[in-house]
Every structure is written in C-alpha cells, then in structure tokens.
Amino acid sequence: MNETTGAVRKNIWSRAKDMAQKSPPERNRYVDFLRALSILAVVVGHWLVAAPYMKDGAVEGGHLLGILPWTQWLTLGFQVMPLFFLVGGFSNGLSWAAARRKGGSYASWYGGRLQRLINPVLPLFLIWTLVAMFGTLLGIERGVVAMAAQLALIPVWFLAVYLMVAAVVPLTWMAWQRLGFASFWMLVAGAVLIDVAVLRFDVPYVNFLNFAFVWLAIHQLGFAWSEGRLAPNNALWWGVGGLAALGLLVGVGPYPVAMIGVPGAGLSNSMPPTLALLALGIAQSGFALALEPAGRRMLDKIRIWTAVVLVNGMIMTIYLWHLTAFVLVMIAAWLLGGIGLNVPPGSAAWWLARPIWFALYIAALFPLIMAFARYERASGSDKAVAHWRLIAGLLLICAGLGATAAISIASPEGVTGVRLWLVALPFVGAAVAQFGPVHRLARSG
C-alpha cells in the first residue's frame, strides 16, 4: 500500500513538473502563488478554529475564537479571501480584455467560467445530500446530521459571491478603463455609506450590499495590478495606508478585531463584509504586491514553481472538500469513543496535538482529491447559450449556494431529512446555464 501511494504521489509530482516546465515565460507565476497561498491559508484557518470536543458523550462544536479571544488576532493573517479576489481581478481583467480583442462574446466567456467553477461543486452537493439522507434514515440525531452537513458545506458561500463578481466583469472592467482608480474609490465610498447606515442609523438588511461593494473594490485593484498601475513601491504605501485604516477602525471604531464571525459576537466583519475587512484587503493587497519582485525570483526555482502548479491544479477540490475531510476525522474519533476529543480546546495539550490532527485531516483529504479533482480539470464549454439562460442559471446556482451556507441542506422535518428544493437549485441552475438549445450569438468586438 505504501509503495502504491508513493508511486501515485511521484506520478502526480511528475505531471506537475512537466506542466511547470512548459509554462510560458510571460506567465506571471506570482498570481498562481497568491491564489494557492490564499486558499491554503483558509484551509489551515478552518482546521484550526473548528474545535469540537466531547461533552456528556456527545460532540459539541466548539469555536477557538470564542474559547480563546486572543486568537481572534490570528484572523488578520488567516482571513486572506481578499487576496483571492485580487487575483481574480488580475485574471478576469486579462481574460476579458483578450476575449474582446478576439471578438468573443460575453456568453462564451462567462459561460465557460461558470461551468468550470460549478462543476466541482455538484459532486460535493450530491455526496452530502446522500450522507444527510441516509444518516437521517438510519436514525442519527438530526441535529448531528445538520451540524456535519453545515460544517462541510461552509465553503460554498464564497463561490456564490465570486460567481456574481465575475458575472459583472464587463461592467467593472469598463468602469476601470474609463475611470481608473476612481472606480475603486467609488466602491469604497459605497462600503462606507453602507456601514454608516447600519452602525449609525440601524438600517436593516442594507449591509448585504457590502458583499458587492467590498469584494468588487478589491477586484478593481486586481485590474490595476494587471495593467501595471500598482508597482511594488506604490503598492507598499497602499499596504501601509490599509493597515493604518484598519488600526483606526478596530482600535477607535466599532469593529471587532476578528476578521471572521465569532459565535455570540454582535458584529461580524465577514458576514457580510465590513469596512474593516475592506481595509484589511487593501493592506494585504498592498503588501503582497510590494513583495512581488521577491516572490517572482523565488518562483524561478523549479521545485517551488512545481509545487504551486500542483496545488493550483486541484485548488478548488482542496477548498471544497477540506471540511468534509475534517468531518470524516471527527466521525472516526467519535466512533472510537471520542479519542482525542476529551482534551479542552485551547489548552496546552490541545495545541500540542494540532500537528497530529492536521496530519489526519490531510490523510483524509488526499483520497477525496484523488476522487474528485477530475471535475475541476473538466474544461468549460466554448458554446454560447442565450443570455437569459446564463443569467437565470447563475441566479439559481447562487441562490442554492447562498441558502446552503445560511440554513444547511439538512432539514429538521420530513422523511428524507434534506431540503431537496435547496439541493436541486445548483443542479437546475447548471442545466439551465449550460444545456438545452444552443445558438450562435453575434460576436461582439
């Protein structure tokens, strides 16, 4: 078994090295590095803050940030989703500009992106629907099933937001071309107005608009990067300015230091995002781009670049399935009598045990990657569907992903124990957006 596993790993590394050696010299490797770094940081952060423990023979879902308040400072380093939107802006800007030069249509451009992003999600939904259904039918307490499904499917919220941000690239790119950095500051102003409305005047629900204002603002910085408008020296000042703003917002303003939600906290900086998270994103973007020259020199080393290529080839699979691996390890520990779960979260023994638990999570994640990475590598269709199908499919998909993160696919009622209508939304949306009658759209150039 060990020889077989070693051979598989060697084969995977060989393929990645071959791809790395064939990379065109003009490719900005630092973009791929930041993409991999941001997702891996999120994975490690999730594995760290989730701190289940045994209580009265049952597993309780502890949260490290609530148990040890000082760990909330760690989120300044582990909340790196802004870097992913920065990279998304860089890639989307270059890709859309290239598509326009070649006379490509929006439907072809976005349809391919939508398909590549949603394809890896559908197996995750299907597997967890079956798990929740059979778990309920086997008599497992519905609360336990719901907790497991909710935890495993947390990552899908991000895809709903990113798909929406990518969908409006033609508009945001046009704004960048016409207004430059003013398009960024207009979005910042929108985020400021939203937070003032919520925190000063208690206006309900408008804070959800910051999912657009905050992430689109960081995405605009990606456009600036792609056109060389954020050189390392200038970027450093952006980092300093963002950090100074964050310090004021957290130290003097009403914002908590935790950049993700903390159970029982009155205000979350991430759900929905706030001005504080935007300041963190500006700081991270500035410092990351200031380090670009050093990073690109580092990535000239073939072993490091091969590792980056390897991770990027399965990046969505790692992201989507890492909490499923976590849940599998927790189930195994529970079935073994709660082994390792009787240690109080945050204690010295708990910290010393983290390397062992992380090794178990990686071991559980590896076969999931082997099984499901193929869906990530499937190429998107280059055919253009009608715009109404594309938009309708997108809305159905995002409604399903967003509702899954908010209320879980597991249902407290019904025979199946699953909200089948919710599960169906991404599948129906994908079918509407990708299949059915296809016609040739007029080329837009």
Secondary structure as UniProt FT lines:
FT   HELIX           2..21
FT   TURN            25..26
FT   HELIX           29..49
FT   STRAND          53..55
FT   TURN            56..57
FT   STRAND          58..60
FT   HELIX           64..67
FT   HELIX           69..74
FT   HELIX           75..78
FT   HELIX           81..101
FT   TURN            102..103
FT   HELIX           106..118
FT   TURN            119..120
FT   HELIX           121..137
FT   TURN            138..139
FT   HELIX           142..152
FT   TURN            153..155
FT   HELIX           156..167
FT   HELIX           169..179
FT   HELIX           181..199
FT   TURN            200..201
FT   HELIX           206..209
FT   HELIX           210..226
FT   TURN            227..228
FT   HELIX           232..251
FT   TURN            263..264
FT   TURN            271..272
FT   HELIX           275..290
FT   HELIX           292..298
FT   TURN            299..300
FT   HELIX           302..312
FT   TURN            313..314
FT   HELIX           315..335
FT   TURN            336..337
FT   TURN            339..340
FT   TURN            345..346
FT   HELIX           348..377
FT   HELIX           387..407
FT   HELIX           420..434
//
